[in-house]
Amino acid sequence: MISYISEIQIIPVKPKAGIIAFASFVLNKDLFLGSIAVVTRPTGGFRLLYPTHKSGTKNFSIYHPINKKCAQEIENVIIKKFEEVMTHDRYSCYDPS
């Protein structure tokens, strides 16, 4: 499955609990997905965290990829765009290494 991912937006935020940005995009020209956190991995690199809703003591997933291939495809595109945005002069203190 090759998804068409467009209109990617990355909004860097002040780092807190590993969250360093939020992402949104349009999937297959049909569905807007937003509020996706870009999170640093303790071992280096990044991962995506999809939105949840807390009700009482339980967290419910709002949406997320249902297979590893789709998740990896989305993650690769979003992380690439994140790194591209962070190399902009405005974020010159960012060091991806």
N, CA, C and O atoms as a Tinker XYZ file with bonds, in Angstrom:
   388  protein
     1  N      0.840000   -1.184000    0.000000    73     2
     2  CA     0.000000    0.000000    0.000000    64     1     3
     3  C      0.883000    1.244000    0.000000    63     2     4     5
     4  O      1.633000    1.475000    0.949000    81     3
     5  N      0.800000    2.020000   -1.027000    73     3     6
     6  CA     1.511000    3.283000   -1.094000    64     5     7
     7  C      0.484000    4.383000   -0.884000    63     6     8     9
     8  O     -0.424000    4.570000   -1.695000    81     7
     9  N      0.641000    5.100000    0.207000    73     7    10
    10  CA    -0.283000    6.188000    0.526000    64     9    11
    11  C      0.210000    7.476000   -0.108000    63    10    12    13
    12  O      1.412000    7.677000   -0.282000    81    11
    13  N     -0.719000    8.334000   -0.445000    73    11    14
    14  CA    -0.374000    9.649000   -0.954000    64    13    15
    15  C     -0.506000   10.629000    0.204000    63    14    16    17
    16  O     -1.609000   10.901000    0.677000    81    15
    17  N      0.616000   11.150000    0.651000    73    15    18
    18  CA     0.655000   12.057000    1.794000    64    17    19
    19  C      1.012000   13.442000    1.281000    63    18    20    21
    20  O      2.052000   13.625000    0.648000    81    19
    21  N      0.157000   14.415000    1.551000    73    19    22
    22  CA     0.381000   15.773000    1.062000    64    21    23
    23  C      0.054000   16.783000    2.155000    63    22    24    25
    24  O     -0.393000   16.430000    3.247000    81    23
    25  N      0.289000   18.044000    1.827000    73    23    26
    26  CA    -0.023000   19.169000    2.712000    64    25    27
    27  C      0.524000   18.965000    4.128000    63    26    28    29
    28  O     -0.163000   19.219000    5.117000    81    27
    29  N      1.755000   18.507000    4.200000    73    27    30
    30  CA     2.384000   18.245000    5.495000    64    29    31
    31  C      2.723000   19.568000    6.171000    63    30    32    33
    32  O      3.348000   20.443000    5.573000    81    31
    33  N      2.308000   19.698000    7.409000    73    31    34
    34  CA     2.648000   20.872000    8.209000    64    33    35
    35  C      3.345000   20.400000    9.475000    63    34    36    37
    36  O      2.910000   19.450000   10.127000    81    35
    37  N      4.434000   21.080000    9.811000    73    35    38
    38  CA     5.193000   20.785000   11.019000    64    37    39
    39  C      5.214000   22.044000   11.870000    63    38    40    41
    40  O      5.572000   23.118000   11.387000    81    39
    41  N      4.833000   21.916000   13.127000    73    39    42
    42  CA     4.857000   23.052000   14.049000    64    41    43
    43  C      5.777000   22.692000   15.213000    63    42    44    45
    44  O      5.379000   21.949000   16.110000    81    43
    45  N      7.014000   23.218000   15.203000    73    43    46
    46  CA     7.919000   22.962000   16.322000    64    45    47
    47  C      7.367000   23.582000   17.607000    63    46    48    49
    48  O      6.736000   24.638000   17.574000    81    47
    49  N      7.610000   22.921000   18.727000    73    47    50
    50  CA     7.184000   23.424000   20.029000    64    49    51
    51  C      8.363000   23.360000   20.993000    63    50    52    53
    52  O      9.347000   22.660000   20.752000    81    51
    53  N      8.244000   24.102000   22.082000    73    51    54
    54  CA     9.260000   24.028000   23.125000    64    53    55
    55  C      9.245000   22.597000   23.671000    63    54    56    57
    56  O      8.195000   22.113000   24.093000    81    55
    57  N     10.397000   21.915000   23.668000    73    55    58
    58  CA    10.427000   20.508000   24.087000    64    57    59
    59  C      9.856000   20.289000   25.490000    63    58    60    61
    60  O     10.198000   20.999000   26.436000    81    59
    61  N      8.980000   19.288000   25.598000    73    59    62
    62  CA     8.395000   18.917000   26.884000    64    61    63
    63  C      8.016000   17.440000   26.816000    63    62    64    65
    64  O      7.271000   17.021000   25.930000    81    63
    65  N      8.529000   16.669000   27.746000    73    63    66
    66  CA     8.254000   15.224000   27.809000    64    65    67
    67  C      8.592000   14.528000   26.488000    63    66    68    69
    68  O      7.916000   13.580000   26.089000    81    67
    69  N      9.633000   15.000000   25.820000    73    67    70
    70  CA    10.072000   14.389000   24.570000    64    69    71
    71  C      9.375000   14.905000   23.326000    63    70    72    73
    72  O      9.835000   14.652000   22.212000    81    71
    73  N      8.266000   15.630000   23.496000    73    71    74
    74  CA     7.536000   16.158000   22.343000    64    73    75
    75  C      8.252000   17.405000   21.837000    63    74    76    77
    76  O      8.478000   18.348000   22.595000    81    75
    77  N      8.610000   17.406000   20.547000    73    75    78
    78  CA     9.354000   18.534000   19.988000    64    77    79
    79  C      8.625000   19.233000   18.846000    63    78    80    81
    80  O      9.035000   20.308000   18.408000    81    79
    81  N      7.540000   18.621000   18.363000    73    79    82
    82  CA     6.767000   19.235000   17.275000    64    81    83
    83  C      5.425000   18.524000   17.149000    63    82    84    85
    84  O      5.213000   17.438000   17.688000    81    83
    85  N      4.532000   19.178000   16.416000    73    83    86
    86  CA     3.266000   18.548000   16.041000    64    85    87
    87  C      3.168000   18.569000   14.525000    63    86    88    89
    88  O      3.618000   19.512000   13.872000    81    87
    89  N      2.578000   17.526000   13.978000    73    87    90
    90  CA     2.459000   17.392000   12.527000    64    89    91
    91  C      1.004000   17.183000   12.132000    63    90    92    93
    92  O      0.185000   16.685000   12.904000    81    91
    93  N      0.716000   17.584000   10.899000    73    91    94
    94  CA    -0.575000   17.277000   10.287000    64    93    95
    95  C     -0.331000   17.030000    8.809000    63    94    96    97
    96  O      0.668000   17.483000    8.250000    81    95
    97  N     -1.246000   16.309000    8.180000    73    95    98
    98  CA    -1.127000   16.041000    6.753000    64    97    99
    99  C     -2.466000   15.572000    6.206000    63    98   100   101
   100  O     -3.400000   15.287000    6.956000    81    99
   101  N     -2.539000   15.498000    4.879000    73    99   102
   102  CA    -3.717000   14.966000    4.195000    64   101   103
   103  C     -3.318000   13.617000    3.598000    63   102   104   105
   104  O     -2.289000   13.500000    2.932000    81   103
   105  N     -4.138000   12.613000    3.843000    73   103   106
   106  CA    -3.870000   11.260000    3.370000    64   105   107
   107  C     -4.761000   10.936000    2.174000    63   106   108   109
   108  O     -5.985000   11.041000    2.243000    81   107
   109  N     -4.118000   10.541000    1.078000    73   107   110
   110  CA    -4.829000   10.131000   -0.149000    64   109   111
   111  C     -5.838000   11.163000   -0.646000    63   110   112   113
   112  O     -6.871000   10.802000   -1.210000    81   111
   113  N     -5.544000   12.427000   -0.441000    73   111   114
   114  CA    -6.402000   13.543000   -0.876000    64   113   115
   115  C     -7.812000   13.474000   -0.283000    63   114   116   117
   116  O     -8.721000   14.146000   -0.772000    81   115
   117  N     -7.999000   12.670000    0.765000    73   115   118
   118  CA    -9.333000   12.442000    1.304000    64   117   119
   119  C     -9.487000   12.727000    2.795000    63   118   120   121
   120  O    -10.589000   13.042000    3.245000    81   119
   121  N     -8.424000   12.624000    3.559000    73   119   122
   122  CA    -8.553000   12.653000    5.008000    64   121   123
   123  C     -7.462000   13.505000    5.641000    63   122   124   125
   124  O     -6.274000   13.269000    5.420000    81   123
   125  N     -7.874000   14.507000    6.437000    73   123   126
   126  CA    -6.924000   15.331000    7.182000    64   125   127
   127  C     -6.647000   14.647000    8.511000    63   126   128   129
   128  O     -7.572000   14.250000    9.220000    81   127
   129  N     -5.368000   14.512000    8.842000    73   127   130
   130  CA    -4.954000   13.944000   10.125000    64   129   131
   131  C     -4.049000   14.952000   10.813000    63   130   132   133
   132  O     -3.076000   15.418000   10.221000    81   131
   133  N     -4.359000   15.290000   12.050000    73   131   134
   134  CA    -3.581000   16.298000   12.759000    64   133   135
   135  C     -3.319000   15.908000   14.200000    63   134   136   137
   136  O     -3.696000   14.827000   14.652000    81   135
   137  N     -2.664000   16.815000   14.910000    73   135   138
   138  CA    -2.315000   16.629000   16.325000    64   137   139
   139  C     -1.427000   15.407000   16.542000    63   138   140   141
   140  O     -1.540000   14.719000   17.556000    81   139
   141  N     -0.547000   15.146000   15.587000    73   139   142
   142  CA     0.391000   14.034000   15.691000    64   141   143
   143  C      1.688000   14.583000   16.272000    63   142   144   145
   144  O      2.313000   15.464000   15.681000    81   143
   145  N      2.088000   14.068000   17.420000    73   143   146
   146  CA     3.297000   14.554000   18.082000    64   145   147
   147  C      4.533000   13.904000   17.473000    63   146   148   149
   148  O      4.542000   12.709000   17.179000    81   147
   149  N      5.574000   14.710000   17.291000    73   147   150
   150  CA     6.892000   14.203000   16.919000    64   149   151
   151  C      7.672000   14.137000   18.224000    63   150   152   153
   152  O      7.850000   15.149000   18.903000    81   151
   153  N      8.135000   12.942000   18.567000    73   151   154
   154  CA     8.739000   12.682000   19.870000    64   153   155
   155  C     10.156000   12.162000   19.675000    63   154   156   157
   156  O     10.418000   11.380000   18.760000    81   155
   157  N     11.072000   12.601000   20.543000    73   155   158
   158  CA    12.440000   12.082000   20.483000    64   157   159
   159  C     12.481000   10.692000   21.109000    63   158   160   161
   160  O     11.798000   10.419000   22.096000    81   159
   161  N     13.292000    9.823000   20.517000    73   159   162
   162  CA    13.512000    8.486000   21.080000    64   161   163
   163  C     14.694000    8.573000   22.046000    63   162   164   165
   164  O     15.653000    9.293000   21.770000    81   163
   165  N     14.646000    7.863000   23.161000    73   163   166
   166  CA    15.772000    7.879000   24.107000    64   165   167
   167  C     17.079000    7.409000   23.469000    63   166   168   169
   168  O     18.159000    7.831000   23.881000    81   167
   169  N     16.981000    6.536000   22.463000    73   167   170
   170  CA    18.172000    5.999000   21.803000    64   169   171
   171  C     18.596000    6.824000   20.597000    63   170   172   173
   172  O     19.538000    6.459000   19.892000    81   171
   173  N     17.902000    7.939000   20.358000    73   171   174
   174  CA    18.180000    8.787000   19.205000    64   173   175
   175  C     17.123000    8.596000   18.136000    63   174   176   177
   176  O     16.492000    7.542000   18.055000    81   175
   177  N     16.936000    9.599000   17.330000    73   175   178
   178  CA    15.914000    9.541000   16.297000    64   177   179
   179  C     14.575000   10.029000   16.816000    63   178   180   181
   180  O     14.481000   10.621000   17.892000    81   179
   181  N     13.541000    9.767000   16.028000    73   179   182
   182  CA    12.214000   10.285000   16.345000    64   181   183
   183  C     11.162000    9.219000   16.106000    63   182   184   185
   184  O     11.399000    8.233000   15.409000    81   183
   185  N     10.000000    9.434000   16.697000    73   183   186
   186  CA     8.842000    8.587000   16.448000    64   185   187
   187  C      7.610000    9.470000   16.466000    63   186   188   189
   188  O      7.672000   10.625000   16.888000    81   187
   189  N      6.496000    8.932000   16.010000    73   187   190
   190  CA     5.244000    9.677000   16.008000    64   189   191
   191  C      4.333000    9.141000   17.100000    63   190   192   193
   192  O      4.316000    7.944000   17.388000    81   191
   193  N      3.579000   10.047000   17.697000    73   191   194
   194  CA     2.624000    9.690000   18.737000    64   193   195
   195  C      1.270000   10.227000   18.297000    63   194   196   197
   196  O      1.091000   11.434000   18.139000    81   195
   197  N      0.320000    9.320000   18.102000    73   195   198
   198  CA    -0.995000    9.697000   17.589000    64   197   199
   199  C     -1.919000   10.120000   18.729000    63   198   200   201
   200  O     -1.738000    9.686000   19.867000    81   199
   201  N     -2.907000   10.965000   18.431000    73   199   202
   202  CA    -3.755000   11.529000   19.487000    64   201   203
   203  C     -4.637000   10.486000   20.188000    63   202   204   205
   204  O     -5.088000    9.507000   19.593000    81   203
   205  N     -4.856000   10.744000   21.468000    73   203   206
   206  CA    -5.733000    9.913000   22.285000    64   205   207
   207  C     -6.695000   10.815000   23.045000    63   206   208   209
   208  O     -6.507000   12.029000   23.112000    81   207
   209  N     -7.712000   10.212000   23.607000    73   207   210
   210  CA    -8.674000   10.939000   24.439000    64   209   211
   211  C     -8.744000   10.224000   25.779000    63   210   212   213
   212  O     -8.932000    9.009000   25.834000    81   211
   213  N     -8.593000   10.982000   26.854000    73   211   214
   214  CA    -8.655000   10.390000   28.185000    64   213   215
   215  C    -10.072000   10.517000   28.726000    63   214   216   217
   216  O    -10.654000   11.602000   28.739000    81   215
   217  N    -10.612000    9.399000   29.169000    73   215   218
   218  CA   -11.931000    9.371000   29.792000    64   217   219
   219  C    -11.785000    8.622000   31.107000    63   218   220   221
   220  O    -11.585000    7.408000   31.127000    81   219
   221  N    -11.886000    9.356000   32.193000    73   219   222
   222  CA   -11.631000    8.739000   33.494000    64   221   223
   223  C    -10.170000    8.360000   33.595000    63   222   224   225
   224  O     -9.290000    9.214000   33.490000    81   223
   225  N     -9.913000    7.095000   33.796000    73   223   226
   226  CA    -8.525000    6.625000   33.897000    64   225   227
   227  C     -8.049000    5.936000   32.620000    63   226   228   229
   228  O     -6.916000    5.459000   32.559000    81   227
   229  N     -8.907000    5.881000   31.600000    73   227   230
   230  CA    -8.549000    5.182000   30.366000    64   229   231
   231  C     -8.230000    6.159000   29.242000    63   230   232   233
   232  O     -8.842000    7.221000   29.128000    81   231
   233  N     -7.257000    5.779000   28.413000    73   231   234
   234  CA    -6.931000    6.515000   27.195000    64   233   235
   235  C     -7.483000    5.749000   26.000000    63   234   236   237
   236  O     -7.288000    4.539000   25.879000    81   235
   237  N     -8.172000    6.467000   25.123000    73   235   238
   238  CA    -8.726000    5.867000   23.918000    64   237   239
   239  C     -8.047000    6.484000   22.701000    63   238   240   241
   240  O     -7.899000    7.702000   22.605000    81   239
   241  N     -7.643000    5.633000   21.788000    73   239   242
   242  CA    -7.005000    6.092000   20.561000    64   241   243
   243  C     -8.034000    6.791000   19.684000    63   242   244   245
   244  O     -9.126000    6.269000   19.457000    81   243
   245  N     -7.678000    7.980000   19.191000    73   243   246
   246  CA    -8.541000    8.699000   18.259000    64   245   247
   247  C     -8.372000    8.080000   16.865000    63   246   248   249
   248  O     -9.356000    7.759000   16.198000    81   247
   249  N     -7.133000    7.917000   16.442000    73   247   250
   250  CA    -6.799000    7.226000   15.197000    64   249   251
   251  C     -5.331000    6.860000   15.239000    63   250   252   253
   252  O     -4.554000    7.459000   15.983000    81   251
   253  N     -4.952000    5.879000   14.443000    73   251   254
   254  CA    -3.558000    5.447000   14.325000    64   253   255
   255  C     -3.455000    4.478000   13.157000    63   254   256   257
   256  O     -4.457000    3.883000   12.762000    81   255
   257  N     -2.258000    4.308000   12.597000    73   255   258
   258  CA    -2.086000    3.314000   11.533000    64   257   259
   259  C     -2.372000    1.914000   12.099000    63   258   260   261
   260  O     -2.067000    1.634000   13.258000    81   259
   261  N     -2.950000    1.052000   11.282000    73   259   262
   262  CA    -3.285000   -0.279000   11.790000    64   261   263
   263  C     -2.303000   -1.362000   11.353000    63   262   264   265
   264  O     -2.465000   -2.530000   11.708000    81   263
   265  N     -1.290000   -0.978000   10.586000    73   263   266
   266  CA    -0.250000   -1.955000   10.273000    64   265   267
   267  C      1.105000   -1.255000   10.228000    63   266   268   269
   268  O      1.202000   -0.044000   10.033000    81   267
   269  N      2.136000   -2.057000   10.414000    73   267   270
   270  CA     3.495000   -1.524000   10.524000    64   269   271
   271  C      3.960000   -0.828000    9.245000    63   270   272   273
   272  O      4.646000    0.192000    9.307000    81   271
   273  N      3.590000   -1.374000    8.094000    73   271   274
   274  CA     4.024000   -0.787000    6.822000    64   273   275
   275  C      3.479000    0.630000    6.663000    63   274   276   277
   276  O      4.215000    1.542000    6.287000    81   275
   277  N      2.206000    0.812000    6.944000    73   275   278
   278  CA     1.587000    2.138000    6.848000    64   277   279
   279  C      2.212000    3.093000    7.865000    63   278   280   281
   280  O      2.522000    4.239000    7.542000    81   279
   281  N      2.394000    2.609000    9.095000    73   279   282
   282  CA     2.988000    3.440000   10.146000    64   281   283
   283  C      4.388000    3.901000    9.744000    63   282   284   285
   284  O      4.741000    5.065000    9.933000    81   283
   285  N      5.179000    2.988000    9.192000    73   283   286
   286  CA     6.549000    3.315000    8.784000    64   285   287
   287  C      6.558000    4.311000    7.635000    63   286   288   289
   288  O      7.377000    5.230000    7.606000    81   287
   289  N      5.649000    4.125000    6.696000    73   287   290
   290  CA     5.550000    5.023000    5.549000    64   289   291
   291  C      5.236000    6.455000    6.008000    63   290   292   293
   292  O      5.880000    7.408000    5.571000    81   291
   293  N      4.256000    6.592000    6.877000    73   291   294
   294  CA     3.885000    7.913000    7.398000    64   293   295
   295  C      5.033000    8.500000    8.202000    63   294   296   297
   296  O      5.382000    9.668000    8.034000    81   295
   297  N      5.623000    7.686000    9.079000    73   295   298
   298  CA     6.725000    8.167000    9.913000    64   297   299
   299  C      7.887000    8.664000    9.061000    63   298   300   301
   300  O      8.445000    9.723000    9.349000    81   299
   301  N      8.261000    7.935000    8.034000    73   299   302
   302  CA     9.380000    8.340000    7.176000    64   301   303
   303  C      9.132000    9.702000    6.538000    63   302   304   305
   304  O     10.018000   10.557000    6.529000    81   303
   305  N      7.930000    9.905000    6.006000    73   303   306
   306  CA     7.607000   11.165000    5.333000    64   305   307
   307  C      7.565000   12.324000    6.335000    63   306   308   309
   308  O      8.101000   13.398000    6.062000    81   307
   309  N      6.940000   12.113000    7.479000    73   307   310
   310  CA     6.805000   13.177000    8.479000    64   309   311
   311  C      8.164000   13.538000    9.072000    63   310   312   313
   312  O      8.480000   14.719000    9.217000    81   311
   313  N      8.970000   12.537000    9.416000    73   311   314
   314  CA    10.288000   12.808000   10.002000    64   313   315
   315  C     11.183000   13.519000    8.988000    63   314   316   317
   316  O     11.929000   14.427000    9.355000    81   315
   317  N     11.119000   13.121000    7.729000    73   315   318
   318  CA    11.907000   13.797000    6.688000    64   317   319
   319  C     11.519000   15.272000    6.612000    63   318   320   321
   320  O     12.386000   16.143000    6.552000    81   319
   321  N     10.217000   15.549000    6.615000    73   319   322
   322  CA     9.741000   16.940000    6.565000    64   321   323
   323  C     10.143000   17.689000    7.832000    63   322   324   325
   324  O     10.533000   18.854000    7.759000    81   323
   325  N     10.055000   17.039000    8.990000    73   323   326
   326  CA    10.470000   17.661000   10.246000    64   325   327
   327  C     11.937000   18.072000   10.172000    63   326   328   329
   328  O     12.279000   19.203000   10.515000    81   327
   329  N     12.796000   17.176000    9.735000    73   327   330
   330  CA    14.229000   17.485000    9.642000    64   329   331
   331  C     14.485000   18.608000    8.646000    63   330   332   333
   332  O     15.361000   19.444000    8.865000    81   331
   333  N     13.732000   18.630000    7.561000    73   331   334
   334  CA    13.847000   19.702000    6.566000    64   333   335
   335  C     13.460000   21.052000    7.185000    63   334   336   337
   336  O     14.164000   22.045000    7.002000    81   335
   337  N     12.358000   21.083000    7.905000    73   335   338
   338  CA    11.901000   22.313000    8.557000    64   337   339
   339  C     12.926000   22.788000    9.583000    63   338   340   341
   340  O     13.206000   23.983000    9.676000    81   339
   341  N     13.478000   21.867000   10.340000    73   339   342
   342  CA    14.399000   22.241000   11.414000    64   341   343
   343  C     15.756000   22.715000   10.905000    63   342   344   345
   344  O     16.513000   23.311000   11.670000    81   343
   345  N     16.085000   22.470000    9.646000    73   343   346
   346  CA    17.342000   22.985000    9.106000    64   345   347
   347  C     17.196000   24.421000    8.614000    63   346   348   349
   348  O     18.183000   25.046000    8.225000    81   347
   349  N     15.986000   24.944000    8.629000    73   347   350
   350  CA    15.736000   26.341000    8.256000    64   349   351
   351  C     16.504000   27.250000    9.219000    63   350   352   353
   352  O     16.649000   26.917000   10.395000    81   351
   353  N     16.993000   28.383000    8.738000    73   351   354
   354  CA    17.779000   29.316000    9.553000    64   353   355
   355  C     17.098000   29.688000   10.863000    63   354   356   357
   356  O     17.769000   29.915000   11.869000    81   355
   357  N     15.787000   29.751000   10.857000    73   355   358
   358  CA    15.052000   30.116000   12.073000    64   357   359
   359  C     15.349000   29.143000   13.214000    63   358   360   361
   360  O     15.308000   29.524000   14.384000    81   359
   361  N     15.645000   27.896000   12.875000    73   359   362
   362  CA    15.915000   26.863000   13.874000    64   361   363
   363  C     17.379000   26.432000   13.813000    63   362   364   365
   364  O     17.685000   25.245000   13.926000    81   363
   365  N     18.269000   27.383000   13.637000    73   363   366
   366  CA    19.679000   27.077000   13.397000    64   365   367
   367  C     20.356000   26.353000   14.555000    63   366   368   369
   368  O     21.444000   25.806000   14.373000    81   367
   369  N     19.752000   26.330000   15.730000    73   367   370
   370  CA    20.359000   25.632000   16.860000    64   369   371
   371  C     20.087000   24.127000   16.808000    63   370   372   373
   372  O     20.646000   23.374000   17.607000    81   371
   373  N     19.229000   23.676000   15.871000    73   371   374
   374  CA    18.893000   22.254000   15.763000    64   373   375
   375  C     20.077000   21.482000   15.213000    63   374   376   377
   376  O     20.669000   21.872000   14.207000    81   375
   377  N     20.421000   20.384000   15.876000    73   375   378
   378  CA    21.502000   19.510000   15.430000    64   377   379
   379  C     20.958000   18.085000   15.365000    63   378   380   381
   380  O     20.762000   17.459000   16.406000    81   379
   381  N     20.709000   17.556000   14.158000    73   379   382
   382  CA    20.097000   16.238000   14.040000    64   381   383
   383  C     20.975000   15.080000   14.489000    63   382   384   385
   384  O     20.479000   13.959000   14.602000    81   383
   385  N     22.253000   15.302000   14.747000    73   383   386
   386  CA    23.126000   14.186000   15.144000    64   385   387
   387  C     23.088000   13.904000   16.617000    63   386   388
   388  O     23.770000   12.995000   17.090000    81   387
